[in-house]
Amino acid sequence: MVKPAEPAAAPALENAATLAADFYRADAWVPEDSLGMLFKRVMQSIALQADRRLAEHGLTHVQWVALMKLKTGHGCTVAGLARDLQTDAGAMTRSLDRLEAKGMVARVRSATDRRVVNLALTEEGERLAALVVPVLAEVFNNHLAGFSPDEWQLLLSLLRRMVRNGDALREADGADAAA
């Protein structure tokens, strides 16, 4: 899988409310054209296809996503992983208990703060996490069938812009809450 070049960053939203687009209107709402509905359908399809391929390795969706987060250095505590996966700490703890029982994850107390329990992939966890990336590459490529390389780059660029807009909106909301 080729990593695309990062496009030049678009300017951050100065005032999200005044720069908001006017593409959607309540009086002309078409659910099938909503970004939320389309994103959700694409994500569900990607997850389903990846789940089917990874089930033969005994991995559920929550498990392979957690393994990938740990492999890439994100969410190295239960709380961090729960936050990254947008789930509660109790559910994350139960999922990690299953991963630990399967010998994929180990809990390691922090040497500097005994209250902190870090998560680490075991050798088996590393082996299984390495299986996820080729599966995701295949699933993503199947979902991009018919796209040209330029269309793929454009899609990535547009999605990154939406992420930046969302980040700016969250920052603005945080600034409003602090005031």
N, C-alpha and C positions, 0 to 999 in steps of 0.2 A: 504494500500500500504506500503510495507516494504521499508525502506530507505536502499540502499546498503551501505556497508562499503566502505570507500575511499581507493583505492589501493595506494601503495607507489608511490610517484611522480617520473616520469621519469626525467632524467636530462634535464634541459632547453637547448634549442638550443643555442650553443655558437655562431656559425656562420651559420645562416639558409641557406645561399647560398651553402656552402660547404657540408652541411649535408642533402641537399634536396634529396628526393627519386627520382628514375628514372623509375617509374611505367607507366607514361603516356608519349607518344611521338606523335608529330604532324603527323608523317608519318603513324601512326597506330591508329588514333583517332577513337573510337567507342562511339558515343554520349550516347547510352543506358547504357554504363558502366562508364560514367563520374560521379564523386562524386557529382558535382553540380546538375546534372539531377536527380540522385537518391535521394539526400537529399531533393530537391525541391518536388519531387513526394511524398515522405513520409510526408513532412510537409503539403503539400496541402491536402493529405488524412486525416491527423490528424485534421487539421483545419476544413475541411468539415464535418467530423463526429462530432466533438465537436459543431460546429455551428448548425448542425441539432438538436442536443439534447438540446442546450441552447436557441434555437429560441422560444421554448414553454414558456420560462421565459422572453421573450422580449429582449433578448440580442443578439447583433450582434458580429461578431468576434472582431472588434476594441474595443467594449465596454467590453466584458468579459476579454480580454487581459489587458485592462487598469485597470479594477477592481482588477485583480490578482496582477498586478504590485503594485498598491496602498496597497493592503492587505499585501503584503510581504515587504512593506517599500521601494520600488524602485520607482524612478521618482515621487517624492512628489511635484514637480512643473510642470507647463506646459512644460517648456523647458526640464526638466529631463525626463519626460514621453515621449516627442517627440523623444528625443535622444535614449532612451531605445527601443522604438518601431520603430525606424528608419523612422520617418515621419517628415514633417515640422511642425513648431509651429502653423501655421494657421490651418492646417487640424486637429491638436490635439485640438486646441481651439474649433473648431466646434464640434468635438466629445464630448469634455467635456461639452459644452453647452447642448448637448442632454442628457448626463448623469445627469447633474444638473437639467434639466427640468423634468427628470424622478424621481428625488429625491434620486439619488444614490451617488452623489458626492457633496461636498460643497467646495467652495473656501474660504480660511481663510487667511487674511492678517497677515504677520509675525509681531510679537510683537517687534522684534529687528530691522527689516528693512521693512518699509512700502512699499517699491518698490516690495518686494517679496510676491507673492501670493502662499500659500501652498494649496495642495489638500488633502482632507480628505474624507474617506468613511462615508456616513450617516448610520444610522441603517439599512435602506433598502439596501444600497450598501454592507454592511457587510453580510446581509442575502443572497443576490444574489451571492456575491463572495464565500460564503461557499458552494454554489451549484456547483461551477466550478470544484473544486478538485475531487469530486467523478466522475464527468463526464470525466475528463481527465484521471483518473486512469482506468476507463472502456475502453476508447478509446485507451490508450497506451497498455493495456493488450490485447485488440483485435488485435492490430498491432503486438504484440509479440507472437501471437498464434504459437505453435509449437517450440518455443525456450525453451531450458532447462534453469534452474536457472544459470548454469555456463555460458551458451552462453549469457544470459542477462547481467551478470556481466562483461564478456569479452567485449561485445558491449559498455557498459558504460565506461569501462576502455579505450578502443580505442578512443571513442569520446572525453573523457576528454584529452587524449594525443593530439588529433588534436586541441582542444581548446587551450591547452598550447602552441603548436607550432604556432598557429595563434597569440596568445598573444605575443610570442617572436618575431614574424615577425613584428607586429605593433610597439613593443618597439624598434626594430632595425630601422624601418622606421622613428620613432620619433627621435631617436638619430642621424640618418643621416640628417634629416631636421634641427635639432638644430645646426649641425656642420657648 
